[in-house]
Amino acid sequence: MAEAAQMELLPASLVAQQTPVRQSENRLCYAIFADTHITEQELEPIVQAVPNAIAAALSRHAYYFVPLTIGETEETMVAPGYTIDLGDRAMCHRNVQFDGSDCIFISTRLMQDRFALAFEFFINVGHHFVEAAGVPQSFCDLVWSQALAEVRGETSQDSYESRRRALDRGRSDSPATRMAERSFSRVDQTAAGRIAEKGRVDEKAKSSFFESAFSDALAIYMLSLTLDFNYTDLREREYPLLAAPALAERLRHVAALFPPNAGYDFQISYRHKF
């Protein structure tokens, strides 16, 4: 406790005001404050991995890499170093409005390695891009076709739950309703099926599913541009990970929409069993 007491917490707004902001080649703004345990030479390739078209939509955003972000009060605070006590109180990130810009403070000392730090950054970028630009219809069509085909798993807890809510209404229909639908002729049943499906689907949850699935896909895609990792590295215990072929299909679609910047390469490799 004495160690924590000796470390003065600073308002995030003050850190944003006093810390010089850099601009990567893709024109994304970021800053490094205090003892982050990561150098600019290590961080620059991560920030520059954001495709130019995505970075262009985030002109009012600035990403601050700080040791720890504390969000226990209404005013977000920043710790210039790490202690066990402050680490227990810290958050992975916190958004702060300052001087007309969205400032995102990312706690670098909570991340165990480069994979974790890069993924945290890209998850934020993905969400902010969706807020600024929305979800392309072509991606919506792709992921909805996968959902209707009952492809296993999803890419995050949010996308898994929103997809489940979107489709649960149809699955809970009574046997009498399903029997009535089967009584139509083949032609009439197809038309009625479209109408029935629209009525059964939870449209709000469906929209949330599109947004979360797209931001997830963007984050995983940008992560793949930064470092090599295995499909299993993305697995979480709370939900089943999206089946590998379906995930690959989403990532290829995102890569076509947002080609990598110069010096970066997108590739999916499959491990052959002998």
C-alpha positions as CSV (number, residue, x, y, z in Angstrom):
1,M,0.0,0.0,0.0
2,A,2.9,2.4,0.7
3,E,4.2,1.7,-2.8
4,A,0.8,2.7,-4.3
5,A,0.5,5.8,-2.1
6,Q,3.9,7.1,-3.3
7,M,2.7,6.9,-7.0
8,E,0.6,9.9,-7.9
9,L,-2.3,9.3,-10.3
10,L,-2.8,11.8,-13.0
11,P,-6.1,12.8,-14.7
12,A,-6.3,11.3,-18.2
13,S,-7.2,14.7,-19.6
14,L,-3.9,16.1,-18.2
15,V,-2.0,13.3,-19.8
16,A,-3.7,13.9,-23.1
17,Q,-2.9,17.6,-22.9
18,Q,0.8,17.2,-22.0
19,T,1.8,14.1,-24.0
20,P,3.0,14.7,-27.6
21,V,0.9,12.9,-30.1
22,R,2.6,11.0,-33.0
23,Q,1.1,10.2,-36.3
24,S,1.9,6.9,-38.0
25,E,2.4,6.7,-41.8
26,N,-1.3,5.7,-42.1
27,R,-2.1,9.0,-40.3
28,L,-3.4,7.3,-37.2
29,C,-2.7,9.3,-34.0
30,Y,-1.1,7.7,-30.9
31,A,1.1,8.6,-27.9
32,I,3.3,6.8,-25.4
33,F,3.3,8.0,-21.8
34,A,5.6,7.0,-18.9
35,D,6.9,3.5,-18.1
36,T,4.9,1.4,-20.6
37,H,7.6,-1.2,-21.2
38,I,7.2,-0.8,-24.9
39,T,9.3,1.4,-27.2
40,E,8.2,3.5,-30.1
41,Q,10.2,1.2,-32.4
42,E,8.1,-1.8,-31.1
43,L,4.8,0.1,-31.2
44,E,5.0,1.8,-34.6
45,P,4.6,-1.4,-36.6
46,I,1.5,-2.3,-34.6
47,V,-0.1,1.1,-35.2
48,Q,0.9,1.2,-38.9
49,A,-0.7,-2.2,-39.5
50,V,-4.1,-0.5,-39.4
51,P,-5.1,-0.3,-43.1
52,N,-5.1,3.3,-44.5
53,A,-8.8,3.2,-45.3
54,I,-9.6,2.2,-41.7
55,A,-7.3,4.8,-40.2
56,A,-8.8,7.5,-42.4
57,A,-12.2,7.0,-40.6
58,L,-10.5,7.5,-37.2
59,S,-9.2,11.0,-37.7
60,R,-10.8,12.2,-34.4
61,H,-9.3,9.4,-32.4
62,A,-6.0,9.2,-30.5
63,Y,-4.7,6.1,-28.8
64,Y,-2.6,6.6,-25.6
65,F,-0.4,3.8,-24.5
66,V,0.0,4.2,-20.8
67,P,1.2,1.9,-17.9
68,L,-2.2,1.7,-16.2
69,T,-5.6,3.2,-16.6
70,I,-7.8,3.6,-13.5
71,G,-11.5,4.0,-14.0
72,E,-12.9,3.8,-10.4
73,T,-14.3,7.3,-10.4
74,E,-16.1,9.5,-13.0
75,E,-12.7,11.0,-14.0
76,T,-10.3,8.5,-15.6
77,M,-6.9,8.5,-14.0
78,V,-3.5,7.3,-15.3
79,A,-0.7,5.7,-13.3
80,P,2.8,6.5,-14.5
81,G,4.1,3.1,-13.4
82,Y,3.0,-0.3,-12.1
83,T,2.3,-1.6,-8.7
84,I,0.4,-4.8,-7.7
85,D,-2.3,-2.8,-6.0
86,L,-2.8,-0.4,-9.0
87,G,-2.7,-3.3,-11.4
88,D,-5.6,-4.9,-9.5
89,R,-7.6,-1.7,-9.9
90,A,-6.7,-1.0,-13.5
91,M,-8.8,-1.5,-16.7
92,C,-7.6,-2.7,-20.0
93,H,-8.7,0.5,-21.6
94,R,-10.9,3.6,-21.1
95,N,-12.3,6.1,-23.5
96,V,-12.1,9.8,-22.7
97,Q,-13.5,12.8,-24.6
98,F,-11.0,15.6,-24.7
99,D,-10.8,18.8,-26.8
100,G,-13.3,17.4,-29.4
101,S,-11.4,14.1,-29.8
102,D,-11.9,10.5,-28.6
103,C,-8.8,9.6,-26.5
104,I,-8.4,5.9,-25.8
105,F,-6.1,5.0,-22.9
106,I,-4.7,1.5,-23.1
107,S,-3.0,-0.2,-20.1
108,T,0.1,-1.7,-21.5
109,R,1.3,-3.1,-18.2
110,L,-1.8,-5.3,-18.0
111,M,-0.8,-7.1,-21.2
112,Q,1.4,-10.2,-20.9
113,D,3.0,-10.0,-24.3
114,R,3.0,-8.4,-27.7
115,F,0.1,-10.5,-28.9
116,A,-2.2,-9.3,-26.0
117,L,-1.2,-5.7,-26.4
118,A,-1.7,-5.7,-30.2
119,F,-5.0,-7.5,-29.9
120,E,-6.3,-5.1,-27.3
121,F,-5.4,-2.2,-29.6
122,F,-7.0,-3.7,-32.7
123,I,-10.2,-4.6,-30.8
124,N,-10.6,-0.9,-29.9
125,V,-9.8,0.1,-33.5
126,G,-12.3,-2.3,-34.9
127,H,-15.1,-1.1,-32.6
128,H,-14.3,2.6,-33.3
129,F,-14.3,2.0,-37.1
130,V,-17.8,0.3,-36.9
131,E,-19.1,3.3,-34.9
132,A,-17.7,5.7,-37.5
133,A,-18.4,3.8,-40.8
134,G,-20.9,1.0,-40.0
135,V,-20.8,-2.5,-41.5
136,P,-20.6,-3.3,-45.2
137,Q,-23.7,-5.1,-46.6
138,S,-21.5,-7.7,-48.2
139,F,-20.1,-8.7,-44.8
140,C,-23.6,-8.8,-43.3
141,D,-24.7,-11.1,-46.0
142,L,-21.8,-13.4,-45.4
143,V,-22.1,-13.8,-41.7
144,W,-25.8,-14.1,-41.8
145,S,-25.6,-16.9,-44.3
146,Q,-23.1,-18.6,-41.9
147,A,-25.5,-18.1,-39.0
148,L,-28.5,-19.6,-40.9
149,A,-26.3,-22.5,-41.8
150,E,-25.6,-23.0,-38.1
151,V,-21.8,-22.8,-38.5
152,R,-20.2,-23.6,-35.1
153,G,-19.1,-20.9,-32.7
154,E,-18.3,-17.2,-33.0
155,T,-15.4,-14.7,-32.6
156,S,-16.3,-13.2,-29.2
157,Q,-18.7,-13.4,-26.4
158,D,-20.7,-10.4,-27.7
159,S,-21.0,-11.8,-31.2
160,Y,-21.9,-15.3,-29.8
161,E,-24.7,-14.0,-27.6
162,S,-26.1,-11.5,-30.1
163,R,-26.2,-14.2,-32.8
164,R,-28.0,-16.6,-30.3
165,R,-30.6,-13.9,-29.4
166,A,-31.2,-13.1,-33.1
167,L,-32.1,-16.6,-33.9
168,D,-33.7,-17.9,-30.7
169,R,-37.0,-16.3,-31.5
170,G,-37.4,-18.6,-34.5
171,R,-36.3,-21.7,-32.6
172,S,-38.9,-21.1,-29.9
173,D,-41.8,-21.1,-32.3
174,S,-44.5,-23.6,-31.3
175,P,-44.9,-26.9,-33.1
176,A,-48.3,-25.7,-34.4
177,T,-46.7,-22.7,-36.1
178,R,-44.1,-24.9,-37.8
179,M,-46.8,-27.4,-38.9
180,A,-48.9,-24.5,-40.4
181,E,-45.9,-23.4,-42.4
182,R,-45.3,-26.9,-43.8
183,S,-48.9,-27.0,-45.1
184,F,-48.1,-24.5,-47.8
185,S,-47.2,-25.6,-51.3
186,R,-43.5,-25.6,-52.2
187,V,-43.7,-22.2,-54.0
188,D,-45.9,-20.5,-51.4
189,Q,-43.9,-22.0,-48.6
190,T,-40.7,-20.3,-49.9
191,A,-42.4,-16.9,-50.0
192,A,-44.0,-17.4,-46.6
193,G,-40.7,-18.6,-45.2
194,R,-39.1,-15.3,-46.0
195,I,-41.9,-13.4,-44.3
196,A,-42.0,-15.8,-41.3
197,E,-38.2,-15.6,-40.9
198,K,-38.3,-11.7,-40.9
199,G,-41.0,-11.8,-38.3
200,R,-39.1,-14.3,-36.1
201,V,-35.7,-12.8,-36.2
202,D,-34.8,-10.4,-33.4
203,E,-33.6,-7.5,-35.7
204,K,-31.9,-5.5,-32.9
205,A,-29.9,-8.5,-31.9
206,K,-29.2,-9.3,-35.5
207,S,-27.8,-5.7,-36.0
208,S,-25.6,-6.1,-32.9
209,F,-24.4,-9.4,-34.3
210,F,-23.3,-7.8,-37.5
211,E,-21.4,-5.0,-35.7
212,S,-19.6,-7.2,-33.2
213,A,-18.8,-9.9,-35.8
214,F,-17.3,-7.2,-38.1
215,S,-15.3,-5.5,-35.4
216,D,-14.0,-8.9,-34.4
217,A,-13.0,-9.8,-37.9
218,L,-11.2,-6.4,-38.4
219,A,-9.3,-7.0,-35.1
220,I,-8.2,-10.5,-36.0
221,Y,-7.3,-9.5,-39.6
222,M,-5.1,-6.6,-38.3
223,L,-3.5,-8.9,-35.8
224,S,-2.6,-11.3,-38.6
225,L,-0.9,-8.5,-40.4
226,T,1.3,-7.8,-37.3
227,L,2.4,-11.2,-36.2
228,D,2.0,-14.9,-36.8
229,F,-0.3,-16.8,-34.5
230,N,-2.3,-20.1,-34.4
231,Y,-6.0,-20.4,-34.8
232,T,-6.2,-21.9,-31.3
233,D,-4.6,-18.7,-29.8
234,L,-8.0,-17.0,-30.4
235,R,-9.9,-19.6,-28.4
236,E,-11.7,-18.5,-25.2
237,R,-13.4,-20.7,-22.6
238,E,-16.7,-18.8,-22.4
239,Y,-17.9,-19.6,-25.9
240,P,-16.9,-21.9,-28.8
241,L,-14.6,-20.3,-31.4
242,L,-16.0,-19.9,-34.9
243,A,-15.1,-22.8,-37.1
244,A,-11.8,-22.3,-38.9
245,P,-13.1,-22.4,-42.5
246,A,-15.8,-19.8,-41.6
247,L,-13.3,-17.6,-39.9
248,A,-11.0,-17.8,-42.9
249,E,-13.9,-16.8,-45.2
250,R,-14.6,-13.7,-43.1
251,L,-10.9,-12.7,-43.0
252,R,-10.5,-13.0,-46.7
253,H,-13.6,-10.8,-47.2
254,V,-12.2,-8.2,-44.9
255,A,-8.8,-8.3,-46.6
256,A,-10.5,-7.7,-50.0
257,L,-12.3,-4.7,-48.5
258,F,-9.2,-3.3,-46.8
259,P,-6.0,-4.4,-48.4
260,P,-2.8,-4.4,-46.3
261,N,-0.6,-1.3,-46.2
262,A,2.8,-1.5,-48.0
263,G,5.2,-3.8,-46.1
264,Y,2.4,-6.0,-44.6
265,D,1.1,-9.3,-45.9
266,F,-2.1,-11.2,-45.3
267,Q,-1.9,-15.0,-45.4
268,I,-3.8,-18.0,-44.1
269,S,-1.7,-21.1,-43.7
270,Y,-3.1,-24.6,-43.1
271,R,-1.3,-27.3,-41.2
272,H,-1.3,-30.5,-43.1
273,K,-1.7,-33.8,-41.3
274,F,0.7,-36.6,-42.4
